[in-house]
Amino acid sequence: MALRTLLGCLVCVSAVAAASPLQDAKRLVDDLEFAPALKLLDQLEKTEGNDTETLREIWLLQGISYGTLGKDAKTRDAFRKLLIVFPDTKLPADLPPRVKTPFFEAKDWASTQGALLATPKANVEGGKVTSVEVALGPDVLRLARVVRFKVKTEGAEKTEDVPLSGGKASLAIGAPSVEWTAELLSERKGILQRIEKRTDSVAASAPVAEAKRNDAPSLTPRNDAAPQTPAVVATTESNTWRRPTGLALLGAGALAAGIGVYFGVTSASTAARVTGAARDEGGRVTGVTQREAATLEAQAHSQATVANVLFGVGAGLGAAGAVLTILGPTREPVAQLSPAGAGLVITGQF
C-alpha cells in the first residue's frame, strides 16, 4: 500500500515537472487567471528561439487575456502580430465580444497590409549557383530581423544567420548545386516562417535559360533569297452589324414617333368634334346625337392610347439606335506587318 502511494506521488511529480511554461499559461487562461497568465506569456515571448507554433500560441493567448481584461491597445497589438504572421489562425469559440471584435478588426487590418511572406530564390551565373536568397514581402510591424540559412554543398554543411537588409538576405554559395532551407527569425530568434528544403543547381536552370534564348526574337536582318510574304497581324470585320443596326433602329424609332404624331392629331380632331359641337341653352350637345358623341369619345380615347404607345416605342428604338451608332464602330482596325529593308512597316486601316 505504501509502495503504491509512493508510486502515485512520483507520477504526479513527474507530470508537474513535464508541464511546459506554455501549458501552464494555457491552464491559467482556462482558469480565468489572466494576470499571472500574461506575466508568464511575457516571459515566454522574450525567450530566445521559440518555434512557430509557440509564437502562435503566445500571441493568441495574449490577445484573449488582454481582451478579456479590456486592455484594447495591447489586445490589438497581440492580434495584429498573430494575424500578420499566421493569417489562417481561428479564434476559439465561446469568447466574449471584447475579444472577438478586436480579433476580427485585426484580421481585416492584416488582410489589407498583406501577410508576412518570405520568398526563396537561387542565383545562377557562370556555371555555378552563386548565391541563395530570401526576399521578404511587406513587414509593417518589423517583426523579421534575420534569415537563418542551412546549406549543403558538395558534402559540406553550414548554418549562417544573415541580417535582413532592404527586405532581402542572401548567402554566397559558389557551387554547381546546393541543398538548403531557411528560417525567418524575429529579434529574439523566434521562427516566424520556415522555408522547406530546396535543391537548386546549374543543370536545373539550364533548360529554362535555353528556352528563353530560343524564344527570344532575332534582331539580325534576314537576307534570304526567297521573297518574304507579309505577316498579317490582325484582320477582322467583327462588330460590322452595330452601326447599320443602330441606324435601322433610329429609322424605326422615327417612323414610330411619326405615326404616333398622326394618331395624336387624329385623336385631338375626333375629340374636338364632340367638344366643339353645338349646344343648347342648358349646355346639352345638340350638334351630334348621344350615340355619335359616345362613339367619337371612345374613338378619340383609342387613338390617344395608340399614339402614346407609339411615342414610347419610338423613344426606346431611338435610344437603342443612338447607342449602337455612337459606341459601335463600323469595323475593327485592320493591320498588317511587312518587312521593309532591315525593319518592319505596319500598314492598314485604323
C-alpha positions in Angstrom: 0.0 0.0 0.0 2.8 2.4 0.9 4.6 1.4 -2.3 1.5 2.2 -4.4 1.1 5.6 -2.7 4.8 6.4 -3.3 4.5 5.4 -7.0 1.4 7.6 -7.3 3.2 10.6 -5.8 6.2 10.0 -8.2 3.8 10.0 -11.2 2.2 13.3 -10.1 5.6 14.9 -9.5 6.8 13.7 -13.0 3.6 15.1 -14.6 4.1 18.5 -13.0 7.8 18.6 -13.9 6.9 17.7 -17.5 4.4 20.5 -17.9 5.9 23.3 -20.1 5.5 27.0 -19.4 3.2 27.4 -22.4 1.0 24.6 -21.0 1.0 26.4 -17.6 -0.1 29.6 -19.4 -2.9 27.8 -21.2 -4.1 26.4 -17.9 -4.1 29.8 -16.3 -6.1 31.3 -19.1 -8.6 28.4 -18.9 -8.9 29.1 -15.2 -9.5 32.8 -15.9 -6.4 33.8 -14.1 -5.3 36.3 -16.7 -2.9 38.4 -14.8 -0.5 35.6 -13.9 -1.0 34.1 -17.4 0.1 37.4 -19.0 3.1 37.6 -16.8 4.2 34.1 -17.9 3.4 34.8 -21.6 5.5 37.9 -21.5 8.4 35.9 -20.2 7.8 33.3 -22.9 7.7 35.9 -25.7 11.2 37.2 -24.6 12.6 33.7 -24.6 15.2 33.0 -27.4 14.4 30.6 -30.1 10.7 30.0 -29.9 9.3 27.9 -32.8 6.4 28.9 -35.0 3.6 27.2 -33.1 4.9 28.5 -29.7 4.8 32.1 -31.1 1.3 31.5 -32.5 0.0 30.3 -29.1 1.7 33.1 -27.2 0.1 35.9 -29.3 -3.3 34.1 -29.3 -3.3 33.7 -25.5 -2.1 37.3 -25.0 -4.9 38.6 -27.2 -7.5 36.6 -25.4 -6.2 37.6 -22.0 -5.8 41.3 -22.8 -9.2 41.4 -24.5 -11.0 39.8 -21.6 -9.4 42.4 -19.2 -10.5 45.2 -21.5 -6.9 46.4 -22.5 -7.8 47.4 -26.0 -4.4 48.6 -27.3 -2.5 45.5 -26.1 -5.3 43.3 -27.4 -4.9 44.9 -30.8 -1.1 44.6 -30.8 -1.2 40.9 -29.9 -3.8 40.0 -32.5 -2.1 42.1 -35.2 1.2 40.2 -34.7 -0.7 36.9 -34.7 -2.6 37.5 -37.9 0.1 39.2 -39.9 2.3 36.1 -39.4 -0.4 33.4 -39.1 -3.4 34.7 -41.1 -5.2 31.4 -41.0 -5.5 31.4 -37.2 -9.0 30.7 -35.9 -10.4 32.1 -32.7 -11.7 29.6 -30.1 -15.5 29.6 -29.6 -17.4 31.0 -26.6 -15.3 34.1 -26.2 -16.8 37.5 -25.3 -17.3 40.3 -27.8 -14.5 42.3 -26.2 -12.2 39.6 -27.5 -13.9 38.7 -30.8 -14.3 42.3 -32.0 -10.6 43.3 -31.9 -9.7 39.9 -33.3 -11.7 40.4 -36.5 -10.7 44.1 -36.7 -7.0 42.9 -36.6 -7.9 40.3 -39.2 -9.3 42.9 -41.6 -6.2 45.1 -41.0 -3.8 42.2 -41.7 -5.6 41.4 -44.9 -5.2 44.9 -46.2 -1.5 45.1 -45.2 -0.6 41.7 -46.6 0.7 38.7 -44.7 4.4 38.3 -43.9 5.8 36.2 -46.7 9.4 35.0 -47.4 10.2 34.0 -51.0 13.3 31.9 -51.7 15.5 32.2 -54.8 18.8 30.8 -56.1 21.0 32.9 -58.4 22.9 31.0 -61.1 25.8 32.5 -63.1 29.0 31.2 -64.8 28.2 27.6 -64.3 27.6 27.9 -60.6 24.9 28.7 -58.0 26.4 32.0 -56.9 24.1 32.6 -54.0 20.8 31.8 -52.4 18.5 34.5 -51.1 15.2 35.2 -49.3 13.2 38.2 -50.2 10.6 39.5 -47.7 7.2 40.9 -48.5 5.6 43.7 -46.5 6.7 43.7 -42.9 4.7 46.6 -41.4 5.4 45.6 -37.8 9.1 45.0 -38.4 9.0 41.5 -36.9 11.6 39.8 -39.1 15.2 40.7 -38.5 17.4 37.7 -39.6 17.3 34.8 -42.1 19.0 31.6 -40.9 20.4 29.7 -43.9 21.2 26.0 -43.6 23.1 24.9 -46.8 24.8 21.7 -48.0 27.2 21.9 -51.0 29.4 19.0 -52.2 29.2 17.3 -48.9 29.9 20.4 -46.8 27.2 21.8 -44.5 26.9 25.1 -42.7 24.4 27.3 -40.9 24.6 31.0 -41.0 22.4 33.9 -39.8 22.2 36.8 -42.3 20.5 40.1 -41.2 17.8 41.4 -43.5 18.7 44.5 -45.5 16.3 46.2 -47.8 13.9 43.3 -47.4 16.4 40.7 -48.5 19.1 38.4 -47.1 21.5 36.4 -49.3 24.3 33.9 -48.7 27.1 33.3 -51.2 27.4 29.7 -52.5 29.8 29.2 -55.5 29.0 25.6 -56.2 27.2 23.7 -59.1 24.3 22.7 -56.8 23.1 23.4 -53.3 20.5 21.9 -50.9 19.2 24.5 -48.5 16.5 25.6 -46.1 15.9 28.9 -44.5 14.1 30.3 -41.4 12.8 33.8 -41.0 13.7 34.9 -37.5 12.4 37.6 -35.1 14.5 39.8 -33.0 14.8 37.1 -30.4 15.4 34.4 -33.0 11.8 33.1 -32.8 10.9 31.3 -36.0 8.3 33.3 -37.9 8.4 31.3 -41.0 10.2 28.2 -42.4 11.2 27.6 -46.0 11.3 23.8 -46.7 14.3 22.1 -48.2 15.1 23.1 -51.8 17.7 21.8 -54.3 19.0 24.3 -56.8 21.6 23.6 -59.4 23.1 24.8 -62.7 21.7 21.7 -64.5 18.1 22.5 -63.3 18.3 26.1 -64.5 20.0 25.4 -67.9 16.8 24.2 -69.8 15.0 27.4 -68.6 17.8 29.6 -69.9 17.9 27.7 -73.2 14.2 28.0 -73.7 14.4 31.8 -73.1 17.2 32.1 -75.7 15.1 30.1 -78.2 12.1 32.2 -77.6 13.9 35.5 -77.9 13.2 37.3 -81.2 16.2 37.7 -83.6 17.3 41.2 -84.4 19.5 40.2 -87.3 18.2 41.4 -90.7 17.2 38.5 -93.0 19.0 38.1 -96.3 17.0 35.1 -97.6 16.7 34.9 -101.4 13.1 33.7 -101.1 10.5 36.5 -101.1 9.0 37.4 -97.8 5.3 37.4 -97.6 3.6 39.9 -95.4 2.6 38.6 -92.0 -0.9 39.6 -91.2 -1.2 40.7 -87.6 -4.9 41.5 -87.4 -7.6 41.3 -89.9 -11.1 41.4 -88.6 -14.5 42.6 -89.6 -16.2 42.0 -86.3 -18.9 44.3 -85.0 -19.9 45.4 -88.5 -23.5 44.9 -87.6 -23.6 47.6 -84.9 -23.7 50.8 -86.8 -26.1 49.6 -89.6 -28.4 48.1 -86.9 -28.2 51.4 -84.9 -29.2 53.4 -88.0 -32.1 51.0 -88.7 -33.3 51.3 -85.1 -33.1 55.1 -85.4 -35.2 55.0 -88.5 -37.7 52.7 -87.0 -37.9 54.9 -83.9 -38.5 58.0 -86.0 -41.3 56.2 -88.0 -43.0 55.0 -84.8 -42.9 58.5 -83.4 -44.3 59.9 -86.7 -47.2 57.5 -86.7 -47.8 58.4 -83.1 -48.0 62.1 -84.0 -50.6 61.2 -86.7 -52.7 59.3 -84.2 -52.3 62.0 -81.6 -53.5 64.7 -84.1 -56.4 62.4 -85.2 -57.4 61.8 -81.6 -57.5 65.5 -80.9 -59.5 66.1 -84.0 -62.0 63.4 -83.1 -62.4 64.8 -79.6 -62.9 68.3 -81.0 -66.0 67.1 -82.9 -67.6 66.4 -79.6 -66.3 69.3 -77.6 -67.0 71.7 -80.5 -70.5 70.5 -81.3 -73.4 72.9 -80.9 -75.1 73.0 -77.5 -78.5 74.3 -76.3 -79.2 76.8 -73.5 -78.8 74.0 -70.9 -75.3 73.0 -72.2 -76.5 69.8 -73.8 -74.8 68.7 -77.1 -77.3 69.2 -80.0 -74.8 69.1 -82.9 -74.4 65.3 -82.7 -76.6 62.6 -81.2 -75.7 61.0 -77.9 -74.8 57.8 -79.7 -72.5 59.6 -82.1 -70.9 61.5 -79.2 -70.2 58.3 -77.3 -68.7 56.7 -80.4 -66.5 59.7 -81.1 -65.2 59.8 -77.5 -64.3 56.1 -77.5 -62.6 56.5 -80.8 -60.6 59.5 -79.6 -59.5 57.6 -76.5 -58.3 54.6 -78.5 -56.4 56.9 -80.9 -54.7 58.6 -78.0 -53.7 55.3 -76.5 -52.1 54.2 -79.7 -50.3 57.5 -80.0 -48.9 57.1 -76.5 -47.7 53.6 -77.2 -46.0 54.6 -80.4 -44.3 57.5 -78.7 -42.8 55.1 -76.1 -41.7 52.6 -78.8 -40.2 55.3 -80.9 -38.2 56.7 -77.9 -36.9 53.2 -77.0 -35.9 52.3 -80.5 -34.2 55.7 -80.9 -32.2 55.4 -77.7 -31.0 51.9 -78.7 -30.1 53.0 -82.2 -28.2 56.0 -80.8 -26.1 53.8 -78.5 -25.2 51.3 -81.3 -24.4 54.1 -83.8 -22.2 56.1 -81.4 -20.4 53.3 -79.5 -20.3 50.6 -82.1 -17.6 51.0 -84.7 -18.3 50.0 -88.2 -15.2 47.9 -88.2 -12.2 47.0 -86.1 -8.7 48.2 -87.1 -7.1 46.1 -89.8 -3.3 46.0 -89.8 -0.5 44.0 -91.4 3.2 43.7 -90.7 5.5 43.8 -93.7 9.3 43.7 -94.0 11.0 46.8 -95.3 14.7 46.7 -95.6 16.2 46.0 -92.2 13.0 46.9 -90.4 9.2 46.4 -90.4 6.3 48.5 -91.6 2.8 48.4 -90.2 0.1 49.3 -92.7 -3.7 49.1 -92.7 -6.9 50.8 -91.6 -7.3 52.3 -88.1 
